[in-house]
Amino acid sequence: MNVTATIERGSATAPVKPSADAPAKSTRPRRRGGFLGSTNGKKAVMAVTGAVMVLFLVGHMAGNLKSFFGAESFNSYAAFLRTMGEPILPHRTLLTVVEIGLVVAVGLHMWAAISLARRARKARPVRYAARRKSRANGYAVHTMRYGGVVIVLFVVYHLLDLTFGAANPAGAGSTPYERLVEGFAPSRWWVTLFYVFAVVMVGLHLRHGLWSAFQTLGLASRRGYRSLRAAATGLSALLVVGFLAVPVAVAVGVIK
């Protein structure tokens, strides 16, 4: 009886070999969402959308600097943005396309950034008991996280102030040059101060974003490390200086 029970228990617990006709199970994990669902795909989305926004900033800065040439030059530039493509295309068509493209780029950029942050948090849900935190890494994370919030708030106010005129003393019926001068008048120093702070945050955000894009695209090799670092810093500094030149000039009375 004992021998028989032992044999039966051994038979019950013995591993069962799959039959030859049974399909083999794949050990490779399935990727959800394809390339865009992967970490590299999300980083690529951030790099491409970031490049789109950088091109917009360069063009926007060049247009703003026309205010140094007087009201007629700046108002002509603002009118050109609304009449691009005429008479072939209806009024403001190309500008609307650009605006929609920017909204899509910003939305995808934020989606990729939030998705990567959540994925990194899930990959390490419990912090190490003893971990040396890099100051540079912590600085970059806080710059990208809180700087992004400041930039979004700044863009909303910027549109209400200088584009639609709802928050501008000159009103919606004024010319773009009048809204520019009234918006950064010396009496509204707090607006200029907020503008300066927000643009500096844009520069820091851009510098870190450009360097991350270089790394994502595989351009940050050992040979080009310093040159790409300098390029990211130089372009960011150029945009910051270019954007701050106009409000500061209005605040001190150079543009009036």
Number of C-alpha atoms within 10 A of each C-alpha: 6 7 8 9 10 11 11 12 11 11 11 10 8 9 8 8 6 9 8 7 6 7 8 9 6 7 6 6 6 8 9 9 9 9 12 14 13 15 15 14 16 22 22 19 21 24 22 17 21 20 17 15 18 17 11 14 14 15 11 14 20 14 15 20 17 18 23 16 10 13 19 12 16 21 16 13 17 17 14 14 16 16 17 16 15 13 8 7 11 12 15 16 16 17 16 13 11 12 12 12 15 16 13 13 20 18 13 18 22 16 15 23 18 14 16 17 13 11 14 12 12 10 9 9 9 8 8 8 6 6 7 7 8 9 9 8 10 10 11 17 14 12 18 19 15 12 21 17 13 17 19 13 11 18 13 10 18 18 13 15 22 24 15 17 21 15 17 22 16 20 16 17 11 14 17 23 23 18 23 26 24 21 25 27 23 17 11 13 15 12 18 20 14 13 22 19 17 22 22 21 21 21 22 19 22 25 22 18 19 22 20 17 22 17 16 17 13 9 14 18 11 8 9 11 15 12 12 18 16 14 15 21 18 13 17 22 17 14 22 21 16 17 22 20 16 21 25 20 17 21 20 12 13 11 20 18
